[in-house]
Amino acid sequence: MSQRRISRQQSFRIERIQAERIARAEHRAAKAEALLEGGALGQEQRGRVIAHYGVQVMVEALSDELKGQRFRCHRRANIDALVTGDQVIWQPGADGLGVITALLPRNSVLVRPDPYGKVKPVAANIDRILLIIAPEPTPSAELIDRYLVACEATDIRPLIVMNKSDLITEDKRQAMTDLLASFAALGYETRTLCAYGDTGDLEKLVAGFTVVFVGQSGVGKSSLINALIPDVAQRVNALSAGSKLGQHTTTTAVWFDLPGGGALIDSPGIRDFGLWHMNREQLLTGFIELDPFLGNCRFRNCAHRNEPGCALLKAAEDGLIQPRRLQSCLALLADASER
């Protein structure tokens, strides 16, 4: 998906939204500075961002003294946008409030483009990524490719989970089996399970790790969280009967502690995943099976379309890479060249 072109009216709307955000940020910064200058704050200590509430974020204390306690915090104006999973330095105040004074280095961060042409971080300090799909909404192999390319950019290999196995009808069974098999053949780990029934070894797979769930709206990410952490009681909406596309039940990434240790971050569901923010090299290396053949084409500027001596086309012809995956990659490269 190439970077979207916007009309003048949309441009004005974006500028207005940006102005409102700046005003809110200035108001937030003023509150934070007022708390700092008031001298009513405790000692600086480590904490973790576990949710967003408008201009505030929820921080869970990691220090021995306040460990596990949660505070709504403002952040200082000189701190970049925070996401769930971020570790921060903060100071507690009165009435469950506090101020974030520093963002600690991230081990990893998952990002995606937002509707306004900006790259938006989704979650930070992740150990495992679970890409959730389902028979409904019907999974798109090309959309899965996009997610996998984004996952590869984090240097964290994902696990592909087919949820709602009870909805796999006989006429869909072979297609679903073939879809998972095509990604398993690349070395990606896959599972088929049902949030309302047999969840297999999912609990064991996530225990002790910080895991983020990603996937389209309606694939049942919140239902899987309910299965893993029953007392969370995430809101679960039925698929739209007409569109089968699903309704958004999670609006921001939220942190949940897992009973067996570790944590789970539920990210908002989306219906598309643009990669326009990635360059040509990132897109090519995001298709991991292409790596042995990259740089082996006859021509340095090979477009991998119909050029003689193209190593990628030859690999696809010889069955060494999947032709569908190569075409998916070429479509992304074409989108990138339009920017």
JOLINZI-V172602 format. One record per residue. N is the residue number from 1. PSI is psi in whole degrees, 0 to 359 (999 if undefined). NEAR is the number of other C-alpha atoms within 8 Angstrom. D_CENTER is the distance of its C-alpha to the mean C-alpha in Angstrom with 2 decimals. Layout:
n = (N	N)
psi = (PSI	PSI)
near = (NEAR	NEAR)
d_center = (D_CENTER	D_CENTER)
//
This chain:
n = (1	2	3	4	5	6	7	8	9	10	11	12	13	14	15	16	17	18	19	20	21	22	23	24	25	26	27	28	29	30	31	32	33	34	35	36	37	38	39	40	41	42	43	44	45	46	47	48	49	50	51	52	53	54	55	56	57	58	59	60	61	62	63	64	65	66	67	68	69	70	71	72	73	74	75	76	77	78	79	80	81	82	83	84	85	86	87	88	89	90	91	92	93	94	95	96	97	98	99	100	101	102	103	104	105	106	107	108	109	110	111	112	113	114	115	116	117	118	119	120	121	122	123	124	125	126	127	128	129	130	131	132	133	134	135	136	137	138	139	140	141	142	143	144	145	146	147	148	149	150	151	152	153	154	155	156	157	158	159	160	161	162	163	164	165	166	167	168	169	170	171	172	173	174	175	176	177	178	179	180	181	182	183	184	185	186	187	188	189	190	191	192	193	194	195	196	197	198	199	200	201	202	203	204	205	206	207	208	209	210	211	212	213	214	215	216	217	218	219	220	221	222	223	224	225	226	227	228	229	230	231	232	233	234	235	236	237	238	239	240	241	242	243	244	245	246	247	248	249	250	251	252	253	254	255	256	257	258	259	260	261	262	263	264	265	266	267	268	269	270	271	272	273	274	275	276	277	278	279	280	281	282	283	284	285	286	287	288	289	290	291	292	293	294	295	296	297	298	299	300	301	302	303	304	305	306	307	308	309	310	311	312	313	314	315	316	317	318	319	320	321	322	323	324	325	326	327	328	329	330	331	332	333	334	335	336	337	338	339)
psi = (119	165	131	144	137	149	171	321	318	323	316	319	318	318	320	316	319	319	319	321	319	318	318	320	319	321	318	316	321	319	317	315	323	319	318	315	334	345	19	19	153	190	150	141	171	150	176	135	125	351	164	142	84	238	354	160	151	126	131	127	139	352	157	322	318	13	127	341	150	138	139	126	144	160	149	153	336	8	132	168	139	150	162	133	343	140	138	164	131	167	127	148	197	160	34	17	167	180	131	126	345	148	126	155	141	140	328	158	133	128	161	156	146	175	353	16	15	154	126	123	144	314	155	161	53	141	322	147	124	114	112	129	173	161	327	129	144	124	142	124	324	323	321	319	316	315	317	321	317	321	318	328	340	353	25	115	135	165	126	121	119	104	172	44	338	346	2	102	166	324	345	346	313	321	319	320	314	322	309	322	326	328	327	326	339	352	2	136	138	156	150	125	182	124	331	9	251	109	8	225	25	317	320	324	328	342	131	357	161	113	139	134	129	159	172	160	140	1	354	28	316	325	322	323	318	322	322	325	79	328	357	321	53	147	133	119	145	154	146	122	329	311	336	18	339	154	147	119	342	123	346	154	134	141	133	129	137	141	326	14	155	192	163	133	120	122	155	139	146	159	353	163	92	148	24	341	354	147	177	315	318	322	316	314	343	340	93	331	347	344	316	343	348	136	1	6	156	321	136	323	29	132	357	34	290	21	141	142	19	120	326	316	321	320	321	319	324	0	16	337	155	123	323	319	320	317	324	317	316	325	320	321	323	318	318	324	343	346	999)
near = (8	10	8	5	4	6	6	6	6	8	9	8	8	9	8	8	8	8	8	8	8	8	8	9	10	9	8	13	12	8	9	12	9	8	12	10	6	7	6	8	12	7	6	8	10	11	13	13	15	13	13	13	7	5	9	10	13	13	13	13	14	11	9	5	4	8	9	7	7	9	12	11	12	15	12	12	9	4	9	6	4	7	13	16	13	14	12	13	13	13	13	13	12	8	4	9	11	14	15	13	11	8	12	8	5	9	7	8	12	11	10	12	14	8	5	6	8	7	9	8	10	12	16	14	11	14	8	13	14	12	12	15	12	13	14	10	10	6	10	6	7	8	10	9	11	11	10	11	11	13	13	10	9	9	6	10	9	12	12	13	12	13	14	14	11	6	7	10	7	6	5	9	9	8	7	10	8	8	9	10	8	8	10	10	7	8	6	11	8	11	8	8	13	11	12	8	6	7	11	6	6	7	10	6	6	13	12	8	12	13	14	13	13	13	11	11	14	15	14	13	12	12	11	9	12	12	10	8	9	8	5	7	6	8	6	8	9	7	10	9	5	4	7	9	11	13	10	11	11	10	7	8	15	11	12	8	8	11	7	7	9	13	14	14	15	14	14	12	12	9	7	6	11	11	12	12	7	8	8	8	6	9	13	11	9	11	13	8	7	11	9	5	10	9	5	7	12	9	7	6	4	10	6	10	6	7	8	5	8	14	12	12	10	9	11	12	8	7	8	7	11	8	9	6	11	11	8	10	11	9	8	11	10	8	11	12	6	6	7)
d_center = (16.76	18.80	18.60	20.07	23.68	24.61	28.02	30.18	29.65	25.87	26.43	28.66	26.18	23.45	26.13	27.13	23.65	23.34	26.80	25.95	22.94	25.31	27.89	25.61	24.52	28.23	29.11	26.51	27.79	31.33	30.67	29.16	32.12	34.55	33.36	33.62	37.02	38.26	38.16	37.03	34.04	33.95	33.28	30.07	27.86	24.42	21.77	18.11	16.04	15.10	14.80	15.73	19.02	19.86	21.21	21.13	18.66	19.47	20.31	21.36	24.31	24.33	27.99	30.74	32.51	29.83	27.38	25.24	26.45	24.13	24.88	23.74	23.68	24.24	23.19	25.62	25.52	25.12	21.73	18.58	15.87	14.48	11.16	11.01	12.02	14.12	17.70	20.39	24.14	25.50	28.86	29.68	32.00	33.99	32.91	29.50	28.41	27.52	26.56	23.85	25.72	23.45	19.93	20.08	18.66	15.10	14.99	11.50	8.67	5.22	6.21	6.92	10.49	11.93	15.10	17.38	16.79	14.95	11.89	9.81	8.05	5.40	6.60	9.47	11.92	10.06	12.51	11.00	8.02	9.30	8.83	11.00	13.61	17.03	20.43	19.93	18.28	19.55	16.98	17.08	17.34	16.55	13.23	12.43	13.71	11.36	8.25	10.49	11.53	8.24	8.09	11.75	11.41	10.17	13.25	11.71	12.77	10.92	12.98	13.35	14.63	16.97	17.42	20.46	22.84	25.66	24.95	25.53	28.97	31.46	31.06	27.29	27.55	28.38	25.69	22.98	24.64	24.89	21.27	20.10	23.05	22.15	18.92	20.78	23.39	21.05	20.54	17.25	17.79	17.81	18.90	20.46	20.92	21.44	20.15	23.64	25.56	25.06	21.79	23.29	22.26	18.78	20.06	21.39	18.30	16.21	19.25	19.47	15.90	12.97	10.46	6.96	7.09	5.09	7.83	10.48	12.43	15.28	14.32	15.13	12.20	14.41	17.41	16.19	15.69	19.21	20.51	19.31	20.24	22.88	23.89	20.59	21.56	18.34	19.32	19.20	20.30	22.02	21.05	22.92	26.16	26.72	23.54	21.82	18.53	17.57	17.41	14.71	15.36	12.55	12.66	10.85	8.82	11.78	13.13	15.53	18.06	18.81	22.55	22.79	21.26	17.81	15.05	12.20	9.31	8.78	6.15	8.08	8.92	9.60	12.53	11.90	9.65	12.00	12.47	15.55	14.62	15.17	18.80	20.86	20.81	17.04	16.91	19.85	18.75	15.38	17.76	19.00	22.21	23.50	23.93	27.52	28.69	27.26	30.17	32.77	33.51	37.02	35.94	33.64	32.31	31.84	29.63	29.48	31.00	34.67	35.83	38.37	37.34	33.56	32.19	29.09	31.27	33.72	31.09	29.96	33.65	34.37	31.57	29.75	26.52	25.46	26.78	24.01	21.36	23.57	23.97	20.24	19.99	23.07	21.75	18.79	21.42	23.65	21.11	20.67	24.47	24.89	23.31)
//
